[in-house]
Amino acid sequence: MQFLKSLMGRRMLKTGLAVFVTAYVCQWLDIPAVFAVMTAIVTIEPTVQDSLKKGLIRFPASAIGSFYAATFFHFFQISPFSYAFATLFTIVTCYKLKLFDGLLVATLTSVAMVYVIEGSPVDAFFVRLLTTTIGLSVSTLVNFIVFPPNYLKQINTKMDEVLKLASIDLAVFSDSLRHRELENIQAKSKKVFDTFQEHLLKVESLIINQQKESRYHTQLYKKKANIDIEVKQLHMVKRMHYHIGNLTMPLHTNLEWDEATHQQITTIVDELSMVLNDPDHFELDCLKHHLKTLNHTFSQSAKREVTLVEYLHAETVVLYELIQLTELMVYYFTLEKAEDALTGN
């Protein structure tokens, strides 16, 4: 089973199993399986909550489609009028009732059902309700029992990827800072920065799915503390993303540090990038020392901010963003150690 899971993925395996069980139940009851199987396929969602939520929408939507199919078959039999009216009325009714998640399935079901009705349209309607119920029930149970989704591993993997992207973006800034070429940094870092944003959205989606799933599974609920830490870390990384983004924005003035200060700040940025790329380099005392250095340099820089212009000097902007970034990294990796303690790593 583990081999199949690695080869095909959880959702594919669960979909196949739901289809098999649904078809078996329909065969045992001697009723058509095709619509039940269709329902089972579309009801397998990433989380149990999503399966339940969308199932409660798709059931009435499918019932509406079946009703119109049976109604217009009664009047027009299998004809273009039956197909057209069943489609039109199903779409309008689902739209008016705001059953948007079930609209497509209901419409396709309505059209397909026109062709397969045999005997009484009333009997066909109730059989269709039964098959919908079977498909929904089986797929939801399979989603709940078989390979209950656990996104923590994916979250951790994706979060590591996000930090590596942050490291790359910071390395671009460090290189531009070293060569005093900050005017071109935005163009250099744009692609990495955009990818950084995409990965953050993916992590956020995984965390939301994990929170939903933990309500239905005791083992996952026991890991709620881990999920809470992941939420806090996501918030930290979002803010890191913001401050790194600010470092790549055009500056109004040139940096006016002396060579020693310039070298010192560049070295700090390099080390911050190294920690983001490989958290094993994290040393709380080292980051706190960097923070102290940045704050001292910032206080010196702030003294020359008495100016008639409406913008801050480049040194002040860079130092402020680096201070904020370093503080966030201290908080993030402190949480990381707390999570490792919870998991026993």
C-alpha positions as CSV (number, residue, x, y, z in Angstrom):
1,M,0.0,0.0,0.0
2,Q,2.9,2.4,0.8
3,F,4.3,1.7,-2.6
4,L,1.0,2.5,-4.3
5,K,0.7,5.6,-2.3
6,S,4.1,6.8,-3.3
7,L,3.5,5.9,-6.9
8,M,0.0,7.4,-7.3
9,G,-0.6,9.8,-4.5
10,R,-3.2,9.7,-1.7
11,R,-6.0,11.4,-3.5
12,M,-5.7,9.2,-6.6
13,L,-5.8,6.1,-4.5
14,K,-8.8,7.3,-2.5
15,T,-10.6,8.2,-5.7
16,G,-10.1,4.8,-7.1
17,L,-11.2,3.1,-3.9
18,A,-14.3,5.3,-3.6
19,V,-15.2,4.4,-7.2
20,F,-14.8,0.7,-6.6
21,V,-16.9,0.7,-3.4
22,T,-19.6,2.9,-4.9
23,A,-19.8,0.7,-8.0
24,Y,-19.9,-2.5,-5.9
25,V,-22.7,-1.1,-3.7
26,C,-24.8,-0.1,-6.7
27,Q,-24.2,-3.5,-8.3
28,W,-25.3,-5.2,-5.1
29,L,-28.5,-3.1,-5.0
30,D,-29.0,-3.7,-8.8
31,I,-29.2,0.0,-9.7
32,P,-27.2,2.0,-12.3
33,A,-23.7,2.8,-11.0
34,V,-22.6,5.5,-13.5
35,F,-24.1,8.5,-11.7
36,A,-23.1,7.3,-8.3
37,V,-19.5,6.9,-9.6
38,M,-19.5,10.4,-11.1
39,T,-20.6,11.8,-7.7
40,A,-18.0,9.8,-5.8
41,I,-15.2,11.2,-8.1
42,V,-16.1,14.8,-7.7
43,T,-16.7,14.6,-4.0
44,I,-13.1,13.5,-3.1
45,E,-11.6,16.8,-1.8
46,P,-8.3,17.6,-0.1
47,T,-10.0,17.6,3.3
48,V,-13.0,15.9,5.0
49,Q,-14.5,19.2,5.7
50,D,-14.4,20.2,2.1
51,S,-16.0,16.9,1.1
52,L,-18.8,17.4,3.5
53,K,-19.3,21.0,2.6
54,K,-19.4,20.5,-1.1
55,G,-21.3,17.3,-0.8
56,L,-24.1,19.1,0.9
57,I,-24.2,21.5,-2.1
58,R,-23.9,18.9,-4.8
59,F,-26.7,16.7,-3.5
60,P,-29.5,19.2,-3.9
61,A,-27.9,20.4,-7.1
62,S,-27.9,16.9,-8.5
63,A,-31.5,16.4,-7.3
64,I,-32.5,19.6,-9.2
65,G,-30.8,18.3,-12.4
66,S,-32.4,14.9,-12.1
67,F,-35.8,16.5,-11.5
68,Y,-35.6,18.6,-14.7
69,A,-34.2,15.7,-16.7
70,A,-37.2,13.5,-15.6
71,T,-39.7,16.3,-16.2
72,F,-38.7,17.2,-19.7
73,F,-38.2,13.6,-20.7
74,H,-41.8,13.0,-19.7
75,F,-42.9,15.8,-22.1
76,F,-40.5,15.5,-24.9
77,Q,-38.8,12.1,-24.5
78,I,-35.2,12.0,-26.0
79,S,-35.2,15.1,-28.1
80,P,-33.2,18.4,-28.5
81,F,-36.0,20.1,-26.4
82,S,-35.3,17.8,-23.4
83,Y,-31.6,18.4,-23.5
84,A,-31.9,22.1,-23.9
85,F,-34.7,22.7,-21.3
86,A,-33.0,20.4,-18.8
87,T,-29.7,22.2,-19.1
88,L,-31.2,25.7,-19.1
89,F,-33.5,25.2,-16.1
90,T,-30.8,23.4,-14.1
91,I,-28.3,26.2,-14.6
92,V,-30.8,28.9,-13.7
93,T,-32.2,27.1,-10.6
94,C,-28.7,26.3,-9.2
95,Y,-27.6,29.8,-9.9
96,K,-30.6,31.4,-8.2
97,L,-30.1,29.1,-5.2
98,K,-26.3,29.8,-5.2
99,L,-25.4,26.2,-5.5
100,F,-22.3,27.1,-7.5
101,D,-20.1,24.2,-6.5
102,G,-22.7,21.8,-7.7
103,L,-23.8,23.6,-10.9
104,L,-21.5,21.8,-13.4
105,V,-22.1,18.4,-12.0
106,A,-25.8,18.9,-11.8
107,T,-25.9,20.2,-15.4
108,L,-23.9,17.3,-16.8
109,T,-26.0,14.8,-14.8
110,S,-29.2,16.3,-16.1
111,V,-28.1,16.1,-19.7
112,A,-26.7,12.5,-19.3
113,M,-29.8,11.4,-17.5
114,V,-32.2,12.3,-20.3
115,Y,-30.5,9.7,-22.5
116,V,-30.6,6.8,-19.9
117,I,-34.1,7.1,-18.5
118,E,-36.0,3.9,-18.9
119,G,-39.6,3.3,-17.7
120,S,-41.1,5.8,-15.3
121,P,-39.4,9.2,-15.1
122,V,-40.5,9.3,-11.4
123,D,-38.7,6.0,-10.6
124,A,-35.6,7.3,-12.5
125,F,-35.6,10.4,-10.4
126,F,-35.7,8.6,-7.1
127,V,-33.1,6.1,-8.2
128,R,-30.9,9.0,-9.2
129,L,-31.3,10.5,-5.6
130,L,-30.3,7.1,-4.2
131,T,-27.2,6.8,-6.4
132,T,-26.2,10.4,-5.5
133,T,-26.5,9.5,-1.8
134,I,-24.4,6.4,-2.2
135,G,-21.6,8.3,-4.1
136,L,-21.5,11.1,-1.6
137,S,-21.5,8.8,1.4
138,V,-18.9,6.4,0.1
139,S,-16.5,9.1,-1.0
140,T,-16.8,11.1,2.3
141,L,-16.2,7.9,4.3
142,V,-13.2,7.0,2.2
143,N,-11.8,10.5,2.6
144,F,-12.3,10.2,6.4
145,I,-10.9,6.7,7.0
146,V,-8.3,6.0,4.3
147,F,-5.0,8.0,4.5
148,P,-6.4,10.9,6.4
149,P,-4.6,14.0,5.1
150,N,-1.6,15.1,7.2
151,Y,0.0,18.2,5.7
152,L,2.6,18.8,8.4
153,K,5.4,17.2,6.4
154,Q,4.4,19.1,3.2
155,I,4.2,22.3,5.2
156,N,7.7,21.8,6.7
157,T,9.2,20.9,3.3
158,K,7.5,23.9,1.6
159,M,8.6,26.2,4.4
160,D,12.2,25.1,4.0
161,E,11.9,26.0,0.2
162,V,10.4,29.4,1.1
163,L,13.4,30.1,3.4
164,K,15.9,29.1,0.7
165,L,14.2,31.5,-1.7
166,A,14.4,34.2,1.0
167,S,18.1,33.3,1.3
168,I,18.6,33.7,-2.4
169,D,16.8,37.0,-2.5
170,L,18.9,38.3,0.4
171,A,22.1,37.0,-1.3
172,V,21.2,39.1,-4.4
173,F,20.9,42.1,-2.1
174,S,24.2,41.3,-0.4
175,D,26.0,41.0,-3.8
176,S,24.5,44.3,-4.9
177,L,25.4,45.9,-1.6
178,R,29.0,44.7,-1.8
179,H,29.4,46.2,-5.3
180,R,27.4,49.3,-4.5
181,E,25.0,48.6,-7.3
182,L,21.6,48.8,-5.4
183,E,20.0,50.8,-8.3
184,N,19.7,47.6,-10.3
185,I,18.7,45.2,-7.6
186,Q,14.9,45.2,-8.2
187,A,15.3,43.8,-11.7
188,K,17.7,41.1,-10.5
189,S,15.5,39.9,-7.6
190,K,12.0,40.2,-9.2
191,K,11.8,36.5,-10.3
192,V,13.0,35.1,-7.0
193,F,10.7,37.5,-5.1
194,D,7.7,36.5,-7.1
195,T,8.4,32.8,-6.7
196,F,8.9,33.5,-2.9
197,Q,5.3,34.9,-2.9
198,E,3.9,31.9,-4.8
199,H,5.4,29.4,-2.3
200,L,4.1,31.5,0.6
201,L,0.6,31.2,-0.8
202,K,1.0,27.4,-1.1
203,V,2.2,27.1,2.5
204,E,-0.8,29.1,3.6
205,S,-3.2,26.8,1.7
206,L,-1.6,23.7,3.2
207,I,-1.9,25.1,6.7
208,I,-5.6,26.0,6.2
209,N,-6.2,22.4,5.0
210,Q,-4.3,21.0,8.0
211,Q,-6.4,23.1,10.4
212,K,-9.6,21.9,8.7
213,E,-8.5,18.3,8.9
214,S,-7.4,18.4,12.5
215,R,-11.1,18.9,13.6
216,Y,-12.0,15.4,12.4
217,H,-9.0,13.3,13.4
218,T,-7.8,12.8,17.0
219,Q,-4.2,12.1,16.0
220,L,-4.0,15.3,14.0
221,Y,-5.8,17.3,16.8
222,K,-3.0,16.2,19.2
223,K,-0.6,18.0,16.9
224,K,-2.6,21.2,17.2
225,A,0.4,22.9,19.0
226,N,2.5,22.1,16.0
227,I,-0.1,23.7,13.7
228,D,-0.3,26.8,15.9
229,I,3.5,27.1,15.6
230,E,3.4,26.8,11.8
231,V,0.7,29.5,11.7
232,K,3.0,31.8,13.7
233,Q,6.0,31.0,11.5
234,L,4.0,31.7,8.4
235,H,3.2,35.1,9.8
236,M,6.9,35.7,10.5
237,V,7.9,34.6,7.0
238,K,5.3,36.9,5.4
239,R,6.8,39.8,7.3
240,M,10.3,38.7,6.2
241,H,9.1,38.7,2.7
242,Y,7.8,42.2,3.1
243,H,11.1,43.5,4.6
244,I,13.3,41.7,2.0
245,G,11.0,43.3,-0.6
246,N,11.7,46.7,0.8
247,L,15.4,46.1,0.6
248,T,15.1,45.7,-3.2
249,M,13.2,49.0,-3.7
250,P,14.9,52.0,-5.3
251,L,16.6,54.3,-2.7
252,H,16.5,58.1,-2.9
253,T,20.1,58.6,-1.9
254,N,23.4,56.7,-2.1
255,L,24.9,54.8,0.8
256,E,27.5,56.9,2.6
257,W,29.0,54.4,5.0
258,D,32.7,54.3,5.5
259,E,34.5,51.2,4.2
260,A,34.6,49.4,7.6
261,T,30.9,49.9,8.2
262,H,30.0,48.9,4.7
263,Q,32.0,45.7,5.1
264,Q,30.4,45.0,8.4
265,I,26.9,45.3,7.2
266,T,27.6,43.2,4.1
267,T,29.0,40.5,6.3
268,I,25.9,40.5,8.5
269,V,23.6,40.2,5.4
270,D,25.7,37.3,4.2
271,E,25.3,35.5,7.5
272,L,21.6,36.2,7.6
273,S,21.3,34.7,4.1
274,M,23.3,31.6,5.3
275,V,21.0,31.0,8.2
276,L,17.9,31.2,6.0
277,N,19.5,28.7,3.6
278,D,20.5,26.3,6.3
279,P,18.8,26.7,9.7
280,D,21.5,24.5,11.3
281,H,23.7,27.6,11.2
282,F,21.2,29.3,13.5
283,E,22.8,30.6,16.7
284,L,20.7,32.8,18.9
285,D,23.6,34.6,20.4
286,C,25.1,35.3,17.0
287,L,21.9,36.8,15.7
288,K,21.4,38.9,18.8
289,H,25.0,40.2,18.4
290,H,24.1,41.2,14.8
291,L,21.0,42.8,16.0
292,K,23.0,44.8,18.6
293,T,25.4,45.9,15.9
294,L,22.6,46.9,13.5
295,N,20.8,48.9,16.2
296,H,24.0,50.8,17.1
297,T,24.8,51.6,13.5
298,F,21.2,52.7,13.0
299,S,21.3,55.1,16.0
300,Q,24.4,56.7,14.5
301,S,22.8,57.0,11.1
302,A,19.6,58.4,12.6
303,K,21.5,61.4,14.0
304,R,22.0,62.7,10.4
305,E,18.3,62.4,9.5
306,V,17.8,66.1,10.2
307,T,17.2,67.1,6.6
308,L,15.0,69.3,4.6
309,V,14.0,66.5,2.1
310,E,10.9,64.4,2.7
311,Y,12.6,61.0,2.5
312,L,15.0,59.0,4.7
313,H,18.6,58.4,3.8
314,A,19.5,55.1,2.2
315,E,21.6,54.0,5.2
316,T,18.7,54.5,7.6
317,V,16.2,52.6,5.3
318,V,18.6,49.6,4.8
319,L,19.4,49.4,8.5
320,Y,15.8,49.6,9.6
321,E,14.8,46.8,7.2
322,L,17.7,44.6,8.3
323,I,16.9,45.1,12.0
324,Q,13.3,44.1,11.4
325,L,14.4,41.1,9.4
326,T,16.9,39.9,12.0
327,E,14.3,40.2,14.8
328,L,11.9,38.1,12.8
329,M,14.5,35.5,12.2
330,V,15.3,35.3,15.9
331,Y,11.6,34.7,16.6
332,Y,11.1,32.3,13.7
333,F,14.0,30.0,14.6
334,T,13.2,30.1,18.3
335,L,9.7,28.8,17.4
336,E,11.5,26.2,15.2
337,K,13.4,24.9,18.2
338,A,10.1,24.7,20.2
339,E,8.5,22.7,17.4
340,D,11.4,20.3,17.3
341,A,11.1,19.8,21.0
342,L,7.4,18.9,20.6
343,T,8.1,16.4,17.9
344,G,11.1,14.9,19.6
345,N,13.5,15.8,16.8
